[in-house]
Amino acid sequence: MQSVPFEASAIDSYPSRAAWDSAAAELVGVMLDRWHLTAGQPFVGGEAASVLRVTRADGSSAVLKVGFPHVEAIWEAVGLEGWGARLAPAVLDQDPWTWSLLLEDVQPGIPLLRYRVPAEDALRSAGRLYEVTSTRRIPDGLPTLQDSMRPVLDKAVSRLRQHVPLLGANGGVLEAGLEEFSRLLDISPRESFLHGDFNPGNIISSDRGWRVIDPKPMRGDAAFDLWPLVTQLGDPFGAPRPEEVLARQLRQVCAMTDVDLDRAARWAFARATLNVSWFLDDQDGRAALGALREATAWRAVSAA
């Protein structure tokens, strides 16, 4: 089918995640009826959607995803279709107004994060996948990295005055990271087809190899995409010197994907500091301290 961007006006219908949560069950019921689906087992772990396995009228299995409307995911269906069924679940149907997708039920569909394999092997699998997804033809109309992330950065910068004092002597880490973010947005390297959230939970197994799910697709610098993958595989922060583990893992993926190592390290530092800002916004001090530790390690990697 021809996928389209989700309807942006739906974002204004839900002023908060709690407002959408209260309507989600009804939305799922509407889509089950509309597409003649029988509900099956829900998937757990998703933060921005209700996702469940369903049976179609012809008896075949599929996955229903009803998403929480947010700016980053507007182009999700277009991204999935752009990669095609070899690299992502096939889009079987879409309702852009309710942010609903009927997707291929990929089997076994186990996230890379849950495979008990050495980090080096997992990074190799993910690197091979990213090398292909990032170089596919970029769908027409896909937003740029700059257009997508500049408003996010501006919001974080506007709150520096409140956030920096909360970090005490470490306030400079947040300031430096957001400054780096701004500098990187001003760089215009070759454009790639970005996933936007290329973490090992969004890479799933299939009988045709690894595939990506839950994209926040953009066009821009491929170096932006590698931070969550490298940070979340293995156990970098269980090591005495996490920056050494992060640097080694980043070198491996960059070598496989032909992504610039220096920019990838700088993007990792910048994105980690943005997480600090978000957790401070949420008044989650424990998470902010964890993100600060990560940002400090990535700062060391980017400066090496």
Buried (B, 14 or more C-beta within 10 A) or exposed (E): EEBBBBBEEBBEEBEEEEEBEEBBEEBBEBBBEEBEBEEBEEBEEBEBBBBBBBBBEEEEEBBBBBBBBBBBBBBBBBBBBBBEBEBBBBBBBBBBEBBBBBBBBBEEBEBBBEBEEEBEEBBBBBBBBBBBBBBBEBBEEBBBBBEBBBEBBEEBBEBBEEBBEBBEEBBEBBBBBBEBBBEBBEBEEEBBBBBBBBBBBBBBBBEEEBBBBBBBBBBBBBBBBBBBBBBBBBEBEEEEEBBBBBBBBBBBBBEBBEBBBEBBBBBBBBBBBBBBBBBBBEEEEEBBBBBBBBBBBBBBBBEE
